[in-house]
């Protein structure tokens, strides 16, 4: 939620809205595929109880969650009223989220296990996957379509 401020600048009133800034969060997620618990680093923006829904963003191999922050993606979507969760992919990104890269079996359940902790079970999410993020997103979209409101790929590698 935002906080509105009004101030006088040069005799004119200027209204400013200050919204949630991206907040770092680390949670532990246990994979149902390989039963390994990993600390997952993410940046979360926008209202937690958004009526517009949740967008989950996955970066590519050469990037991190901070890429989405630097590009302004988290600000734009959060300020538009969406809850945005940018996830650092295990073995990649700035924090490497557990330092262990996911094998094919673990990638297939990664988002499902993460969403169990972050998003109500009855909420459908929009997934945005860039490049290698598609190797995590595409199995989720195919196997858990009941949780997906939309899927946006940006030159994503697809894996089923």
C-alpha positions in Angstrom: 0.0 0.0 0.0 1.2 3.5 -0.6 1.4 6.6 1.5 0.3 9.9 -0.2 2.2 13.1 0.5 1.2 16.6 -0.7 3.8 19.4 -0.6 4.1 23.0 -1.9 6.8 23.5 -4.6 7.2 27.0 -6.0 3.6 28.0 -5.1 2.1 24.8 -6.6 0.9 21.7 -4.8 2.6 18.6 -5.8 1.2 15.2 -4.8 3.6 12.3 -4.4 2.7 8.6 -3.8 5.4 6.5 -2.1 4.8 2.8 -2.6 6.5 -0.2 -1.2 10.1 -0.5 -2.2 11.4 -4.0 -3.0 12.1 -5.8 0.2 14.7 -8.6 0.3 13.4 -11.9 1.7 15.1 -15.3 2.2 12.9 -18.4 2.9 13.7 -22.1 3.1 12.0 -24.3 0.6 12.2 -28.1 0.6 11.9 -29.7 -2.8 9.5 -32.5 -3.1 11.6 -33.9 -6.0 15.0 -34.3 -4.2 14.0 -33.5 -0.6 16.8 -30.9 -0.3 16.0 -27.7 1.6 17.4 -24.6 0.0 17.4 -21.0 1.2 15.8 -19.0 -1.6 16.6 -15.2 -1.9 14.1 -12.9 -3.5 12.9 -9.3 -3.8 9.3 -8.7 -3.1 7.4 -5.5 -4.1 3.9 -4.2 -4.1 1.0 -4.9 -1.8 0.9 -8.3 -0.1 -2.9 -8.4 -0.5 -3.0 -7.2 -4.0 -6.4 -7.4 -5.7 -4.6 -7.3 -9.1 -2.7 -10.6 -8.3 0.9 -11.8 -8.1 3.6 -11.8 -10.7 6.6 -14.2 -10.2 9.7 -13.2 -12.1 12.6 -15.5 -12.9 15.9 -14.2 -14.3 18.3 -15.7 -16.8 21.7 -17.4 -16.2 23.8 -14.2 -16.4 21.5 -12.1 -14.2 19.9 -11.9 -10.7 16.9 -10.5 -8.9 18.7 -7.2 -8.8 18.5 -7.0 -12.6 14.7 -6.6 -12.3 15.2 -3.9 -9.7 17.8 -2.0 -11.8 15.6 -2.1 -14.9 12.7 -0.7 -12.8 10.5 -3.7 -13.4 9.8 -4.2 -9.7 8.9 -0.5 -9.2 6.6 -0.3 -12.2 4.7 -3.5 -11.4 4.6 -2.9 -7.7 3.4 0.7 -8.1 0.7 -0.5 -10.5 -0.7 -2.6 -7.6 0.7 -6.0 -8.4 2.5 -8.1 -5.8 5.8 -9.0 -7.5 8.2 -11.8 -6.4 11.6 -11.8 -8.2 13.3 -15.0 -7.3 17.1 -15.7 -7.4 17.4 -19.1 -9.1 19.4 -21.7 -7.2 23.0 -21.9 -8.4 22.7 -18.6 -10.3 22.1 -14.9 -9.5 23.8 -12.8 -6.9 23.0 -15.0 -3.8 23.0 -18.2 -5.8 20.0 -19.2 -3.5 21.5 -22.4 -2.0 24.6 -22.6 -4.3 23.4 -25.9 -5.7 22.0 -25.9 -9.3 18.8 -27.7 -9.7 18.7 -31.0 -11.7 15.8 -31.6 -14.1 13.7 -33.3 -11.5 14.1 -30.6 -8.9 13.4 -27.8 -11.5 10.1 -29.5 -12.2 8.8 -28.9 -8.7 10.7 -25.8 -7.7 8.0 -23.1 -8.3 5.3 -25.3 -6.9 7.2 -25.7 -3.6 8.0 -22.0 -3.5 4.5 -20.8 -4.2 3.1 -23.1 -1.4 5.0 -20.7 1.0 4.4 -17.4 -0.8 1.0 -17.3 -2.4 -2.4 -18.6 -1.2 -3.3 -21.9 -2.7 -6.4 -20.6 -4.6 -4.5 -17.7 -6.2 -3.3 -18.0 -9.8 -0.1 -16.2 -10.7 1.5 -14.7 -13.8 5.0 -16.1 -14.4 7.6 -14.1 -16.3 10.7 -16.1 -17.3 13.8 -14.8 -19.0 16.2 -17.1 -20.8 17.2 -19.9 -18.4 14.3 -19.0 -16.1 12.2 -20.9 -18.6 13.7 -24.2 -17.5 12.0 -23.7 -14.2 8.8 -21.9 -15.3 7.8 -24.1 -18.3 7.5 -27.4 -16.3 5.5 -25.6 -13.7 3.2 -24.0 -16.3 2.6 -27.4 -17.9 2.1 -29.4 -14.8 0.3 -26.8 -12.6 -1.9 -24.9 -15.1 -4.5 -24.4 -12.4 -2.1 -22.0 -10.6 -1.2 -20.0 -13.7 -3.0 -16.9 -14.8 -0.5 -16.1 -17.5 3.0 -17.0 -18.8 5.4 -14.5 -20.4 8.6 -15.7 -21.8 11.6 -13.5 -22.8 13.9 -15.6 -25.0 13.2 -18.4 -22.5 14.7 -21.9 -22.7 11.7 -24.3 -22.5 11.8 -27.6 -20.8 8.9 -30.0 -20.2 
